[in-house]
Amino acid sequence: MDAEMGDVIAAAPVSNAVMEPQDDIDERLTQLEIKASFAEDLVDHLNALVARQQDQIDLLMRELAALRRQGPEGEPGASRNLRDELPPHY
């Protein structure tokens, strides 16, 4: 009985890839190309998004630095005179 099993195993094809028709291979290749195209589009979109966010961060950092320069001179916790903060119509 072991000799019969050996004959069955020897008769089995070695690989399914060798036996696939050309149409199946072309279909799989087309699907891979489509997936690669979508992945490339996504990477480009994310790259643009990251670049735009970095521009926003740079702008906010410049605005924060400008606000710090406009702030009251002196110590950071110094008290301010409320008269200096009255609206111009008073």
Residue pairs with C-beta under 8 A, 6 or more apart in sequence:
13 19
72 78
72 80
